[in-house]
Amino acid sequence: MSEEQLKAFLEKVKADTSLQEKIKAAADANTVVTIAKEAGFSISAEDLKKTHAELTVEELENVTGGTAWSNSCY
C-alpha cells in the first residue's frame, strides 16, 4: 500500500457520507479495509493502525464525521 492510497481514501471518506456511515458502523480495522477495497483503494489494517497512531482524535473525527475509532477496533 502506498501512502497516497491511504490519503486518497481518507479524502474520499471526507467527501462521501455513505462511506462515513459504513466506517462508523465498522466493527474493526479489517472491516474498514474491506470498505476501502470496495471503494477501489488498496490499504491494510496495519496502515490504519499507523494512521490512527499518527492522527489526533480531532482529525479522525473530521474524517468520520464525529466518531473516532478506538484501540479496541484493532
C-alpha positions as CSV (number, residue, x, y, z in Angstrom):
1,M,0.0,0.0,0.0
2,S,1.2,3.4,-0.8
3,E,0.7,6.4,1.5
4,E,-1.0,8.0,-1.5
5,Q,-3.7,5.3,-1.5
6,L,-4.4,5.9,2.2
7,K,-4.5,9.7,1.8
8,A,-6.8,9.3,-1.2
9,F,-9.1,7.0,0.7
10,L,-9.3,9.5,3.6
11,E,-10.1,12.3,1.2
12,K,-12.8,10.2,-0.4
13,V,-14.3,9.4,3.1
14,K,-14.4,13.1,3.9
15,A,-16.4,13.9,0.9
16,D,-18.7,10.8,0.9
17,T,-21.3,10.5,3.6
18,S,-22.2,6.9,2.7
19,L,-18.6,5.9,3.2
20,Q,-18.6,7.8,6.5
21,E,-21.7,5.8,7.6
22,K,-20.1,2.5,6.6
23,I,-16.9,3.3,8.6
24,K,-18.9,4.4,11.6
25,A,-20.6,1.0,11.6
26,A,-17.4,-0.9,11.0
27,A,-16.6,-3.4,13.8
28,D,-12.9,-3.4,13.3
29,A,-10.0,-2.3,11.1
30,N,-10.4,-5.3,8.8
31,T,-13.9,-4.2,8.0
32,V,-12.6,-0.7,7.2
33,V,-10.0,-2.3,4.8
34,T,-12.9,-4.2,3.1
35,I,-14.8,-1.0,2.7
36,A,-11.7,0.7,1.2
37,K,-11.2,-2.1,-1.2
38,E,-14.8,-2.0,-2.3
39,A,-14.3,1.8,-3.0
40,G,-11.2,1.0,-5.1
41,F,-8.4,1.6,-2.6
42,S,-5.6,-0.7,-1.6
43,I,-4.9,-0.3,2.2
44,S,-4.2,-2.7,5.0
45,A,-5.2,-2.9,8.7
46,E,-1.6,-2.1,9.6
47,D,-1.8,1.1,7.6
48,L,-4.9,2.1,9.5
49,K,-3.2,1.3,12.8
50,K,-0.2,3.5,11.8
51,T,-2.6,6.3,10.7
52,H,-4.6,6.0,13.9
53,A,-1.4,6.4,15.9
54,E,-0.4,9.5,13.9
55,L,-3.7,11.3,13.7
56,T,-5.2,13.2,16.5
57,V,-8.7,12.3,17.7
58,E,-9.9,15.6,16.3
59,E,-8.5,14.7,12.8
60,L,-10.2,11.3,12.9
61,E,-13.5,12.8,14.0
62,N,-13.2,15.1,11.0
63,V,-12.7,12.2,8.6
64,T,-15.5,10.0,10.1
65,G,-18.0,12.8,10.8
66,G,-17.6,12.8,14.5
67,T,-16.7,9.2,15.5
68,A,-13.1,8.2,16.2
69,W,-12.1,4.6,16.2
70,S,-10.9,3.3,19.5
71,N,-8.0,1.0,20.1
72,S,-10.5,-1.8,20.7
73,C,-11.2,-1.8,17.0
74,Y,-7.7,-3.2,16.3
